[in-house]
Amino acid sequence: MKVGLFIPCYVDQFYPKVAIATYELLQKLGCDVQFPMGQTCCGQPMANSGYQYLTKGCDANFIANFAGFDYIVCPSGSCVLHVKDHLHDEKNEELATEMRKKVFELTEFITDILKVDHIDGNFPYRVGMHVSCHGQRGLKLSQMTELNAPFFSKPEQLLHNIKGLDLVSLTRKDECCGFGGTFCVTEEAVSVKMGQDRIKDHENHNVDFITGGDMSCLMHLEGILKRQKSNIKTIHIAEILNTLTS
């Protein structure tokens, strides 16, 4: 199985350990993983700000770098959702359509494509799971609490067999952290207050770490935690799952 590793630009620049953990984890799970060196931003920040028409170059570059893979896997629900919804190619729309079907968020790929239902890693800490909006509401990685429907969570399913990990049940488990991409720039005061509220829920449950599938949300929360001089740390779910012994 030939997998193209799609790494968000902010992960590449600020959190390369998340990219490395994703790469190593997929290898441990038996995938032939390659990282196309020519990849750049997928275009999501422009599209979310109303400039979708300027992302044609991003689309063309994405297709040029990832067209040859069986699957494209990314440790970010928001970037995956953007590509799934917005990747187009005026010269070869059939190819773009086919590629949109091959793009998967990391935990989604592990559970739905690799059919792995648990990972035997080791992380002896009390952990709160931050559910990012794009992953939950766009990719359906977990059930929305406002619906009268059976609970499920692909990320939590993978965490349950991690040795020593105490996964807490938060009071408002799918509340937005306030990051919202460019929202945190244009509405910074509202964004920060939402982040503080999100952190308070984790603090009330005495967590050691906040984890999640989107480093962008975790980056937002990490900034607030550092300013509060909190002892709580953030960690991407790939870094916890990568404690799996090969």
Residue frames relative to the residue before (quaternion, step in Angstrom):
aa qw qx qy qz dx dy dz
M 1.0000 0.0000 0.0000 0.0000 0.00 0.00 0.00
K 0.2024 -0.8055 0.5521 0.0730 3.55 -0.51 1.24
V 0.0583 -0.8293 0.5545 -0.0376 3.57 -0.46 1.28
G 0.2472 -0.7428 0.6059 0.1415 3.55 -0.93 0.95
L 0.2862 -0.7718 0.5464 0.1545 3.58 -0.72 1.07
F 0.1422 -0.7943 0.5905 0.0102 3.53 -0.52 1.31
I 0.0468 -0.8291 0.5558 -0.0385 3.57 -0.38 1.28
P 0.4517 -0.6901 0.4932 0.2765 3.62 -0.73 1.03
C 0.6078 -0.6052 0.3739 0.3530 3.57 -1.06 0.76
Y 0.6659 0.4949 -0.3232 0.4552 3.63 0.96 -0.74
V 0.6064 0.5240 -0.3526 0.4831 3.60 1.15 -0.53
D 0.6355 0.5356 -0.3150 0.4584 3.56 0.97 -0.89
Q 0.7466 0.4260 -0.2181 0.4621 3.58 0.90 -0.93
F 0.8273 0.2746 -0.0989 0.4801 3.59 0.85 -0.96
Y 0.8099 0.1781 -0.0684 0.5547 3.60 1.09 -0.68
P 0.0068 0.8511 -0.5247 0.0141 3.61 0.70 1.02
K 0.5665 0.6035 -0.3917 0.4018 3.60 1.15 -0.49
V 0.6020 0.5481 -0.3553 0.4592 3.59 1.16 -0.57
A 0.6395 0.5157 -0.3138 0.4760 3.57 1.02 -0.82
I 0.6605 0.5066 -0.3020 0.4647 3.57 0.94 -0.91
A 0.6461 0.5185 -0.3162 0.4623 3.59 0.97 -0.86
T 0.6413 0.5193 -0.3194 0.4659 3.59 1.00 -0.82
Y 0.6436 0.5274 -0.3031 0.4645 3.55 0.97 -0.93
E 0.6969 0.4757 -0.2742 0.4613 3.58 0.82 -1.01
L 0.6415 0.5359 -0.3220 0.4445 3.59 0.98 -0.85
L 0.6726 0.4914 -0.3002 0.4649 3.59 0.88 -0.91
Q 0.6194 0.5280 -0.3359 0.4741 3.57 1.08 -0.68
K 0.6531 0.5147 -0.3128 0.4589 3.58 0.94 -0.87
L 0.6953 0.4588 -0.2597 0.4885 3.57 1.15 -0.64
G 0.6525 -0.5935 0.2827 0.3770 3.57 1.27 0.37
C 0.5085 0.6571 -0.4194 0.3657 3.59 1.22 0.24
D 0.3671 -0.6591 0.6055 0.2535 3.54 -1.26 0.57
V 0.0470 -0.8554 0.5144 -0.0385 3.56 -0.03 1.35
Q 0.0143 -0.7819 0.6231 -0.0099 3.54 -0.99 0.91
F 0.2519 -0.7564 0.5896 0.1293 3.54 -1.12 0.77
P 0.2839 -0.7723 0.5416 0.1723 3.63 -0.31 1.20
M 0.3855 -0.7760 0.4573 0.2002 3.55 -0.54 1.19
G 0.6680 0.5299 -0.3041 0.4249 3.59 1.17 -0.41
Q 0.4667 0.6974 -0.4429 0.3157 3.60 1.24 -0.04
T 0.0841 -0.7691 0.6326 0.0364 3.54 -1.19 0.69
C 0.7894 -0.2644 0.2201 0.5084 3.59 -1.21 -0.43
C 0.4653 -0.6971 0.4773 0.2640 3.59 -1.00 0.83
G 0.5770 -0.6166 0.3661 0.3909 3.59 1.24 -0.23
Q 0.3996 0.7602 -0.4509 0.2433 3.58 1.26 -0.07
P 0.6569 0.5162 -0.3532 0.4211 3.68 0.78 -0.82
M 0.6518 0.5011 -0.3150 0.4741 3.60 1.01 -0.76
A 0.6716 0.5061 -0.3021 0.4490 3.57 0.87 -0.94
N 0.6797 0.4959 -0.2902 0.4560 3.58 0.95 -0.88
S 0.6872 0.4552 -0.2740 0.4955 3.57 1.23 -0.43
G 0.6382 -0.5704 0.3120 0.4123 3.57 1.27 0.21
Y 0.6306 0.5373 -0.3294 0.4529 3.57 1.26 0.25
Q 0.0647 0.8388 -0.5334 0.0880 3.56 0.96 0.93
Y 0.6418 0.5581 -0.3271 0.4119 3.59 1.03 -0.76
L 0.6551 0.5066 -0.3144 0.4641 3.60 1.25 -0.28
T 0.6029 0.6124 -0.3410 0.3809 3.61 1.25 -0.11
K 0.3642 0.7572 -0.4861 0.2402 3.61 1.20 0.12
G 0.6364 0.5247 -0.3279 0.4606 3.58 1.04 -0.72
C 0.6283 0.5237 -0.3243 0.4752 3.57 1.06 -0.77
D 0.6421 0.5245 -0.3173 0.4604 3.58 0.98 -0.87
A 0.6696 0.5092 -0.2990 0.4505 3.56 0.87 -0.98
N 0.6711 0.4941 -0.2955 0.4671 3.57 0.96 -0.85
F 0.6235 0.5346 -0.3375 0.4600 3.58 1.02 -0.78
I 0.6700 0.4965 -0.2968 0.4653 3.57 0.88 -0.93
A 0.6485 0.5293 -0.3166 0.4462 3.60 0.95 -0.85
N 0.7266 0.4471 -0.2397 0.4634 3.58 1.03 -0.79
F 0.8167 0.3099 -0.1246 0.4705 3.59 0.99 -0.77
A 0.4152 0.7546 -0.4476 0.2404 3.62 1.22 -0.06
G 0.7262 0.4901 -0.2530 0.4104 3.61 1.04 -0.68
F 0.5935 0.6106 -0.3538 0.3868 3.60 1.24 0.02
D 0.5445 -0.5973 0.4789 0.3427 3.55 -1.25 0.54
Y 0.7859 0.0040 0.0298 0.6176 3.54 1.08 -0.86
I 0.2222 -0.7315 0.6288 0.1418 3.55 -1.29 0.50
V 0.0538 -0.8341 0.5479 -0.0336 3.57 -0.53 1.18
C 0.0418 -0.8140 0.5773 -0.0495 3.54 -0.93 0.99
P 0.3675 -0.7315 0.5279 0.2263 3.63 -0.97 0.81
S 0.6475 0.4596 -0.3334 0.5083 3.58 0.88 1.00
G 0.3616 -0.7531 0.5116 0.2010 3.55 -0.60 1.14
S 0.6596 0.5317 -0.3259 0.4197 3.60 0.94 -0.81
C 0.6683 0.4803 -0.3065 0.4783 3.61 0.94 -0.82
V 0.6315 0.5268 -0.3297 0.4636 3.58 1.03 -0.79
L 0.6638 0.5024 -0.3134 0.4569 3.58 0.88 -0.89
H 0.6179 0.5426 -0.3487 0.4497 3.58 1.01 -0.76
V 0.6856 0.4723 -0.2918 0.4710 3.59 0.83 -0.95
K 0.6441 0.5318 -0.3237 0.4444 3.59 0.93 -0.86
D 0.7514 0.4091 -0.2071 0.4745 3.58 0.99 -0.83
H 0.8424 0.2847 -0.0757 0.4512 3.58 0.97 -0.80
L 0.4851 0.6648 -0.4587 0.3352 3.64 1.18 -0.04
H 0.1113 0.7892 -0.5931 0.1145 3.57 -0.75 1.11
D 0.0787 -0.7674 0.6341 0.0528 3.54 -1.30 0.43
E 0.3777 -0.7581 0.4878 0.2113 3.56 -0.42 1.21
K 0.6863 0.4851 -0.2800 0.4639 3.59 1.10 -0.66
N 0.8047 0.0364 0.0086 0.5925 3.58 1.12 -0.63
E 0.0713 -0.8438 0.5318 0.0110 3.56 0.44 1.24
E 0.5781 0.5881 -0.3744 0.4240 3.59 1.14 -0.55
L 0.6475 0.5055 -0.3063 0.4809 3.58 1.02 -0.82
A 0.6522 0.5164 -0.3132 0.4582 3.58 0.93 -0.90
T 0.6391 0.5296 -0.3163 0.4594 3.58 0.99 -0.85
E 0.6635 0.5036 -0.2949 0.4682 3.55 0.97 -0.89
M 0.6657 0.5093 -0.3018 0.4544 3.59 0.99 -0.83
R 0.5941 0.5745 -0.3642 0.4294 3.60 1.06 -0.67
K 0.6668 0.5053 -0.2912 0.4640 3.57 1.13 -0.66
K 0.6836 0.5043 -0.2721 0.4520 3.58 1.24 -0.40
V 0.5919 0.5901 -0.3576 0.4167 3.59 1.28 -0.17
F 0.0208 0.8165 -0.5729 0.0682 3.58 -0.78 1.07
E 0.4545 -0.6114 0.5739 0.3004 3.51 -1.24 0.62
L 0.6830 -0.5548 0.2933 0.3736 3.57 -1.09 0.79
T 0.7358 0.4108 -0.2643 0.4691 3.62 0.62 -1.05
E 0.5922 0.5608 -0.3472 0.4629 3.56 1.15 -0.63
F 0.6576 0.5088 -0.2980 0.4689 3.58 0.97 -0.89
I 0.6656 0.5140 -0.3056 0.4466 3.58 0.92 -0.92
T 0.7411 0.4175 -0.2346 0.4706 3.60 0.85 -0.94
D 0.7778 0.3943 -0.1941 0.4493 3.59 0.84 -0.98
I 0.7543 0.3536 -0.2030 0.5145 3.60 1.01 -0.74
L 0.7389 0.3734 -0.2248 0.5139 3.61 0.83 -0.93
K 0.2957 -0.7945 0.4755 0.2349 3.58 1.32 -0.36
V 0.3528 0.7003 -0.5229 0.3341 3.56 1.02 0.88
D 0.1644 -0.8261 0.5324 0.0840 3.61 -0.64 1.05
H 0.7940 0.0603 -0.0827 0.5993 3.60 1.25 -0.07
I 0.1969 -0.7584 0.6114 0.1111 3.54 -1.26 0.50
D 0.2983 -0.7830 0.5286 0.1364 3.54 -0.75 1.10
G 0.1773 0.7866 -0.5648 0.1756 3.54 0.25 1.29
N 0.3595 -0.7131 0.5551 0.2326 3.55 -1.27 -0.34
F 0.2289 0.7492 -0.5887 0.1991 3.57 -0.66 1.16
P 0.0904 -0.8716 0.4812 0.0239 3.60 0.25 1.27
Y 0.4679 0.6530 -0.4583 0.3802 3.55 0.53 1.21
R 0.4885 -0.6101 0.5325 0.3249 3.53 -1.35 0.31
V 0.0633 -0.8496 0.5197 -0.0632 3.55 -0.53 1.24
G 0.1935 -0.7396 0.6328 0.1233 3.53 -1.12 0.79
M 0.2988 -0.7661 0.5479 0.1536 3.58 -0.95 0.92
H 0.1799 -0.7697 0.6029 0.1082 3.57 -0.65 1.13
V 0.2322 -0.7805 0.5714 0.1021 3.55 -0.71 1.14
S 0.2715 -0.7857 0.5369 0.1441 3.59 -0.50 1.17
C 0.6016 -0.6326 0.3666 0.3216 3.54 -1.00 0.89
H 0.6683 0.5057 -0.3164 0.4445 3.60 0.85 -0.94
G 0.6684 0.5085 -0.3021 0.4509 3.56 0.95 -0.88
Q 0.7182 0.4493 -0.2572 0.4649 3.54 0.88 -0.92
R 0.8002 0.3376 -0.1674 0.4666 3.56 0.66 -1.10
G 0.7125 0.4304 -0.2604 0.4891 3.56 1.17 -0.51
L 0.7864 0.3037 -0.1439 0.5183 3.56 0.88 -1.00
K 0.3429 -0.7633 0.4780 0.2669 3.60 1.30 -0.20
L 0.1981 0.7999 -0.5367 0.1815 3.57 0.88 0.97
S 0.7903 0.0322 -0.0258 0.6113 3.58 1.22 -0.42
Q 0.5901 -0.5931 0.4180 0.3540 3.55 -1.26 0.41
M 0.4234 -0.6820 0.5390 0.2551 3.55 -1.13 0.74
T 0.4734 -0.7280 0.4180 0.2669 3.58 -0.74 1.05
E 0.6227 0.5536 -0.3652 0.4151 3.61 1.12 -0.39
L 0.6186 0.5315 -0.3455 0.4642 3.58 1.28 -0.16
N 0.3832 -0.6821 0.5718 0.2467 3.55 -1.11 0.72
A 0.4130 0.6869 -0.4639 0.3773 3.53 0.44 1.30
P 0.6435 -0.5394 0.3691 0.3984 3.61 -1.16 0.51
F 0.4815 -0.6743 0.4861 0.2777 3.55 -1.05 0.82
F 0.1555 0.7418 -0.6504 0.0502 3.53 -1.22 0.63
S 0.0319 0.7782 -0.6269 0.0195 3.56 -1.20 0.53
K 0.3531 -0.7551 0.5153 0.1990 3.55 -0.52 1.17
P 0.6601 0.4875 -0.3364 0.4621 3.65 0.89 -0.74
E 0.6741 0.4929 -0.3021 0.4597 3.60 0.88 -0.91
Q 0.5846 0.5830 -0.3626 0.4324 3.57 1.08 -0.70
L 0.6982 0.4663 -0.2663 0.4734 3.57 0.98 -0.85
L 0.6648 0.5183 -0.3028 0.4447 3.59 1.14 -0.57
H 0.5673 0.6673 -0.3766 0.3016 3.58 1.09 -0.64
N 0.7437 0.3922 -0.2358 0.4873 3.61 1.06 -0.59
I 0.4182 0.6824 -0.4874 0.3491 3.57 1.24 0.26
K 0.4441 -0.7279 0.4590 0.2495 3.57 -0.57 1.17
G 0.8392 0.2011 -0.1715 0.4753 3.55 -0.91 0.98
L 0.5700 0.6106 -0.3876 0.3900 3.60 1.20 -0.28
D 0.1556 -0.7709 0.6148 0.0584 3.55 -0.80 1.08
L 0.1178 -0.8213 0.5577 0.0247 3.57 -0.15 1.32
V 0.2651 -0.8033 0.5159 0.1351 3.58 -0.41 1.23
S 0.3788 -0.6790 0.5754 0.2538 3.54 -1.29 0.40
L 0.2836 -0.8004 0.5108 0.1344 3.57 -0.33 1.27
T 0.5925 -0.5863 0.4222 0.3562 3.57 -1.21 0.49
R 0.7801 0.1015 -0.0407 0.6160 3.58 1.00 -0.89
K 0.1138 -0.8960 0.4253 0.0572 3.51 0.60 1.25
D 0.7901 0.2649 -0.1871 0.5201 3.63 1.06 -0.39
E 0.3079 0.7505 -0.5168 0.2735 3.55 1.07 0.76
C 0.5289 -0.6489 0.4557 0.3027 3.59 -1.00 0.88
C 0.4240 -0.7199 0.4944 0.2400 3.58 -1.03 0.81
G 0.5544 -0.6436 0.3801 0.3661 3.59 1.24 -0.26
F 0.4513 0.6951 -0.4638 0.3132 3.59 1.23 -0.06
G 0.0896 0.8767 -0.4705 0.0450 3.57 0.59 -1.13
G 0.5979 -0.5839 0.3738 0.4024 3.61 1.06 0.60
T 0.8395 -0.0736 0.0782 0.5326 3.57 -0.71 -1.06
F 0.4583 0.6763 -0.4470 0.3644 3.61 1.28 -0.15
C 0.6688 0.5107 -0.3098 0.4426 3.59 0.99 -0.81
V 0.6379 0.4872 -0.3251 0.5000 3.60 1.28 -0.21
T 0.7411 0.4209 -0.2288 0.4704 3.56 0.85 -0.99
E 0.7776 0.1804 -0.0972 0.5944 3.60 1.18 -0.58
E 0.0062 0.8798 -0.4752 -0.0065 3.54 0.89 0.98
A 0.6436 0.5368 -0.3364 0.4294 3.62 0.96 -0.79
V 0.6629 0.4817 -0.2957 0.4910 3.58 0.95 -0.90
S 0.6355 0.5520 -0.3163 0.4374 3.55 0.99 -0.91
V 0.6758 0.4903 -0.2913 0.4670 3.58 0.88 -0.95
K 0.6516 0.5124 -0.3244 0.4557 3.61 0.91 -0.86
M 0.6408 0.5091 -0.3247 0.4741 3.60 0.99 -0.77
G 0.6482 0.5158 -0.3106 0.4662 3.57 1.02 -0.79
Q 0.6390 0.5226 -0.3192 0.4655 3.57 1.00 -0.81
D 0.6431 0.5162 -0.3170 0.4685 3.58 1.00 -0.82
R 0.6467 0.5262 -0.3167 0.4523 3.56 1.02 -0.86
I 0.6595 0.5113 -0.2951 0.4654 3.55 0.99 -0.90
K 0.6119 0.5750 -0.3470 0.4179 3.58 1.01 -0.81
D 0.6184 0.5434 -0.3354 0.4580 3.57 1.03 -0.78
H 0.6699 0.4807 -0.2897 0.4860 3.59 0.97 -0.87
E 0.6340 0.5308 -0.3296 0.4557 3.59 1.00 -0.81
N 0.6495 0.5357 -0.3121 0.4402 3.57 0.97 -0.86
H 0.7188 0.3950 -0.2330 0.5225 3.57 1.25 -0.45
N 0.4470 -0.7548 0.4067 0.2550 3.55 1.32 0.42
V 0.2222 0.7948 -0.5355 0.1795 3.59 0.86 0.92
D 0.4140 -0.6653 0.5611 0.2668 3.53 -1.31 0.45
F 0.7996 0.1092 -0.0147 0.5903 3.55 1.10 -0.83
I 0.2159 -0.6923 0.6647 0.1797 3.51 -1.33 0.49
T 0.0594 -0.8007 0.5958 0.0189 3.56 -0.75 1.03
G 0.0708 0.7858 -0.6119 0.0554 3.56 -1.31 0.23
G 0.5551 -0.6372 0.4376 0.3070 3.53 -1.32 0.13
D 0.7164 0.3682 -0.2385 0.5425 3.58 1.28 -0.08
M 0.3376 -0.7657 0.5124 0.1928 3.57 -0.49 1.18
S 0.5461 0.6103 -0.4038 0.4078 3.61 1.18 -0.39
C 0.6635 0.4756 -0.2939 0.4972 3.59 0.95 -0.87
L 0.6667 0.5025 -0.2975 0.4632 3.56 0.95 -0.90
M 0.6018 0.5496 -0.3501 0.4619 3.59 1.11 -0.64
H 0.6387 0.5275 -0.3068 0.4687 3.55 1.01 -0.87
L 0.6889 0.4681 -0.2695 0.4834 3.57 0.89 -0.97
E 0.6201 0.5554 -0.3346 0.4416 3.58 1.04 -0.78
G 0.6392 0.5361 -0.3223 0.4473 3.58 0.99 -0.80
I 0.6647 0.4856 -0.2952 0.4850 3.56 0.99 -0.86
L 0.6396 0.5359 -0.3217 0.4475 3.59 0.95 -0.88
K 0.6664 0.5012 -0.3043 0.4605 3.59 0.93 -0.86
R 0.6595 0.5001 -0.3088 0.4686 3.58 1.00 -0.77
Q 0.6738 0.4607 -0.2795 0.5056 3.55 1.19 -0.57
K 0.3437 -0.7516 0.4781 0.2973 3.57 1.36 -0.16
S 0.2415 0.7940 -0.5094 0.2275 3.53 1.04 0.89
N 0.4589 -0.6705 0.5135 0.2760 3.56 -1.22 0.53
I 0.5219 0.6307 -0.4161 0.3958 3.58 1.26 -0.18
K 0.1786 -0.7858 0.5868 0.0797 3.57 -0.99 0.90
T 0.3468 -0.7032 0.5740 0.2362 3.55 -1.28 0.36
I 0.0288 0.7832 -0.6200 0.0375 3.56 -1.14 0.68
H 0.4380 -0.6910 0.5070 0.2714 3.58 -0.90 0.90
I 0.5978 -0.5991 0.3941 0.3584 3.58 -1.04 0.74
A 0.5819 0.5862 -0.3778 0.4184 3.62 1.09 -0.60
E 0.6514 0.5246 -0.3119 0.4508 3.58 1.04 -0.78
I 0.6442 0.4868 -0.3187 0.4964 3.60 1.10 -0.62
L 0.6827 0.4882 -0.2922 0.4584 3.60 0.85 -0.95
N 0.6420 0.5452 -0.3226 0.4320 3.58 1.11 -0.62
T 0.4837 0.6217 -0.4603 0.4094 3.60 1.26 0.14
L 0.3932 0.6974 -0.4731 0.3678 3.58 1.34 0.03
T 0.3340 -0.7297 0.5577 0.2121 3.57 -0.88 0.93
S 0.4260 -0.7275 0.4821 0.2386 3.56 -0.86 0.98
